[in-house]
Amino acid sequence: MNKNIQTNDPVVRFFISVIGIVFLAIILIELKSILIPYVLAVFLLFLFDPLHRKLKEKRVPLIFALFLDLVIIGLIIYGISVFVTGAINQFIASLPFYENRLTAMLQEFTEFLGLKTLDLSKLNILALLNELNVGNFAQNVLSSTVNVATSVFLVILFYVFSVFGHENIQRAFRKRIEFSQDNSNRISGSLQSWDVTYSQISEKIQHYFSVKFFLGLILALTTGLALWIFDVHFTIVWIVVTFLFYFIPTIGPFIAVLFPTLIALVQYQSFGYALFLLIILVALQTVVGNILEPKVLGDRLNINPLVILLSLFIWGYIWGIIGMLLAVPIMSTVKIILSLSESPNLKFLDELMSSHPLDE
């Protein structure tokens, strides 16, 4: 009797839930080297699902569909590696120019503050770079490259096995539901809930990434046009940065406009010029992110903006930049599962996560 009272006590259940969430977060952090590639592979599976269905309708063998997927992924990885290498080489070649400009700006600023005795002759960016421990730097670069290559290999490995195994997993869940229910109506209802859950998760993830992709492309191209008109260096780099950081809500747009503005400030040594460029970039971000995106996405995600912001910080803390990119799709998946639950507590959580009341 006492055990039942203690188990049903809301306070006890609350603290058990908190402990469970903390324990789950620790597992996600400790196993992130394995879980991140697996989650990325699962999202890739959802993204390639429409292509697989089209090929399946044309009776194309699954092995050929997988080969096409790997070709697409390989081309994307190759393009990213070529772009990153070119951007680094371009930046290194431009270091002397920015060294002179930055030194001149600091000199003018110190004279403005009346610090004319401050000696800036020792400010030599190239000399500072040369004084760095080249061995440690090369070791860090090699280590980062190996880590990235390992992560990419794991993503591809998990994806290959997921392509061949996800149908068997679905079939196993359906059989488990059939054997766990006695009433035929409850069987069909459970199977329908499973099918609805999977289809809704797949549809919302595909819709989210497709909308983000096209709107991000529009934003990146218009930003690139503005930077080209202002003749800002590394325009191609900022186009790609704008596109990638558009997938990170709230924080991404801030970072995307900050770096090209700073480059323009150092390049032209004019606060007014950089401020005018900043206003244009912020206006483009506002139009695409706050006007076009809500109209296109609408209420299909139906996630409270506060929940998005909190999930952004939480998943960013757990999985870093990858967690921030996946924060919205993960929370959308969680919300779909909550919305299909019959538990009053889970329904309450679904209500809290919604951007508008569920009964509207």
N, C-alpha and C positions, 0 to 999 in steps of 0.2 A: 504493500500500500504506500509506504513512504517512498519507494523507488519510483512509483508512478507519479506521485505528486512532484517529486524532484525533477523527473523527466519532462513533465508537462508545464513546469514553471517557465513563464516567458523569459525571465531574467536568465535562467540557466541555459535555455535554448539560444538566447542572444549571445551569451559569452561563448557557447560551443560553436556557434556560427562564425564569430569573430576569430576564434582560434583556428577554425578550419580554413578561413580565408587567408589568414597569415601563413599558415602551413602551406597552402596552395601557392601563395606568392613566393615563398622560399623555394619550393620545387621548381617553379617557372624560372626563377633566377639561376638556380644551380644547374639546371638542365637546359639552359637556353642555347647552348652550342648544338644541341640535338633538336630541341623543340622548334627553334626558329626555322631551320631548313624544312622541317616537316610541315609546319603551318604554311610556309611559302609554297611548298609543293601542293598542299591541299587547295590553296587559293588559285594556283595555276590550273589545277584540275577543273575548278569551277569556271575559270575564264576560257579554257579551251573546250568546255563542254558543248557549246553551240556548234563549233567546228566538227567535233566528234559525231554529233547527231546528224549533221548534214552528210558527212562521209559514210555514216552507218546506213542512211537512207539510200545512198548510192552503192551499198554493199561493198564498200572499201574495207579491206581487212584492218583490224585494229593495229597490227604491227606497222602498217604503212602510215596510219594516222599518227602513231607515236613517232615515227621517223620524221614526219612533217613538223610535229611539235618541236622535236629536238633541233631541227634545222632552223626554225624560227628563233628559238631560245639562243642557239649558237650565234646567229647573226646579230642578235641584240647584244650579247656579251662582247662579241668582237667589236661592234660599233662603239660600245661604251669604253672598252680598253683603248681603242685608237683615239677616241676623243679625249680621254683623260691624259694620255701620253702627250698628245699635241698641245693641250692646254698647259701642262706643266712646262713643256719646252718653251712655249710662247711667253709664259710668265717669267721664266728664268732669263730669257733674252731681253725682257723689258725691265729687269731689275735696275740697271744703271740709270735709266730714264726716271724711274720713280724715286730712286735714291736722291737724285738732284732736286726733283720737285719737292719731295718731302723735307729735305734739308732747308730749301729756300722758304717753305711755308713756316717751319719752326723758327727760322731766323726772323722772319717778319713778325711772328707772334711774340717772340721774346722782346723784340724792339718795341712793339706796341705796349707790352707790360712794363717797359723801362728796364729790362734785364739785359742791357747792352754788353755787360761784362761776361755773359754766359758764352762759353766757348763751345761751338757746335762742330768744330773741326774733327772731333773724335767720333762724330756720328757718321759711320761708314757702314752701310748695310752689307756691302759685299765683303768688307773686312770681317765683320761680325760673323757672316756665314762661313767664311774661310776658317775662322777660329773654332768653329764647332767641331766636335769629335766626329770626323767623317766615318770612322769605323762603326761607332754606335748608330749613327744616322742610317748607314747602309744596312746594318743589322735590323733596325726597326722597320725599314722599308721592306726588306726581304721577309721578315716575320709577318708583316701586314699582308703582303702579297700571298704568302703561303696560307694564311688564315682565310683570306677571301677565296682563294682557289679551292680550299677544303670545303668552305661553306657552299660554294657553287656546285661542287661535285656532290655533296650531300643532298642539295635541293634536287638536282637531276636524278640522283639515285632514288630518293623518296618518290619523286614524280613518276618514274618508270614503274615502280612497284604499285603506286597508287592507281595508275591507269589500268593495270591488269587486275588489281584487287578490289577496286571500289564496288563493282557490281556484285562480287561475292559477299562483300560486307553488307550491302543493302539486302541481299537475299537472306543472309543469316539473321539480320534484324527482323525481317518480315516473318521468317519461320519461328523466331523466338516469340514474337507477339502472338502468332497463331497458337503455339503450344501453351502459352501462359494464360490464355483466355478460354473460358468454357462457353460463354454465351455467344451465339453467332453474331448478334448485333454489335456486341462489344468488340468482337474480332474485326468486323468490317470498319467500325469506327476507329479502332486503334491503327489499322493499316492505313486508313485514309489520313489520319493525323500524321503518321510517319511520312507518307508520300507528300502531303501538303507542306510539312516542315522542310523536307529536302528540296522541294521545288521552289519554295519561297526563299530559302537561303541562297540557292543557286541564282534565282532571278534577281534578287536584290544586290548580290555581290556583282553580278554581271552589269546590272544597270548602273550601280554606283561607279564602278571603274570605267565604264564606257562614257558616262557623262563627264567624269573627272578628266578622262583622257582628251576628249574633244574640246571641252572648255579650257583645260590647261594648255592645249595646243593653240587655241585662239589667243589666250592671254600671253603665251610665250612669243607668238609671232607679232602681236601688236606691241609688246614690250620691246622686242628686237627692232621693230620699225622706229620706235621712239628713240632708242639708243643709237640707231644708225643715223637718224636725223641729227642728233646731238653729237655724233661722231665720238662716242665713248669706246674706249679700248675693250677688247675681249667680248665683243657683242655676241658672238656665237656661244661663248661660255655662259653669259648671263641668260640667253634664251633657254639653254638646257637647264640651268639652275632654276629659273622661273618655272619651267614646266615641272620639274621634279618636286620642288618645294610647294607647289600648288596642292599636292596630295596630302600635305600636313596642315590640318585646320589651325586657324588662329595664329600660330607661330610662324608657319611657313611663309605667308605673304610678307611678314615683317622682315624676315631674313632675305627674301628675294629682292626687296627694294633697297635694303641697307647697303649691300656690297657694291652694286653698280653706282650708287650715289657717292660712296666714299671714293671709288676709283675716279669718278668725274671730278670730285673735289680736288684730289691730288693732281689729276691730269691738267685741269684748267686753272687751279689755284683761285677759284672764284666761288664764294659761298652763295652768291645770288644765282649763279648758273646751276650749281648743284641743287639748290633749294627748288628752283623751277623744275628741274628734272624730277626731283623727289615728288613734287605735287602731281606731275603727270603720271608717274608710275603708281602712286597711291590711288589716283583716280581710276586707272585701268584695273587695278586690283579690286577696287570697290564695285565697279560696274560688273565685272565678271563674277566675283565672289559673293557679293551681297545682293545683286539684282538678277543676273542671268541664272546663276546656279539655283537659287530657291525656286525660280519659275520652272526650270527644267526638272530638277529633282522633286520639287513640290513637297508633299508630306509623305512620300513613299517610304522614307526612312523613319520618320516620326520619332526622332530622338531629341530629347531636351538638350539645348545648347550647353547648359551647365554640365550635363552628363558627358557630352563630347569633350568639353574642356578638361574635366576631371580624368576621363579615360585617357586623354592625350598625355597628361602628366604621369599617370600611373603606369601605362604601358611604355612610355618613354623611360621611366625609371627602371622598369623590369627588363625591357629588351632594347633600350636605346633608340636609335633613329628608325630601325625596322619596326619597333613597337609603335612608334608614332605614326608611321605609314599605315600600319594595320589596325590602329585603334578603332577607327570608325567601322570597318567591316567586321571586326570582332564583336563590337558592341551591338551592331545590327544583327549579327547571328544570335547573340545572347538574347536580344529582345524578341526575336522571332520565336525562340524556344519558350521564353517566358509567356508570350501571348497565347500560346497553344496549351499552356498548362491549366489544369483545373484547380490547383492549389490556391486558396485565398491569399496566402502570403506571397506567392510568386506573382499572382495577379496584381497585388499591391505594388510590388517592385516594378512590374510592367507599367503601371500607372505613373509611378514616380519618374520612370525613364522617358515617358512620352512627352512630346512637345505640345500636345493638346489632349484634353480628356478623351478617354477611350469610348465613351458613350455618345460622343458628338457625331 
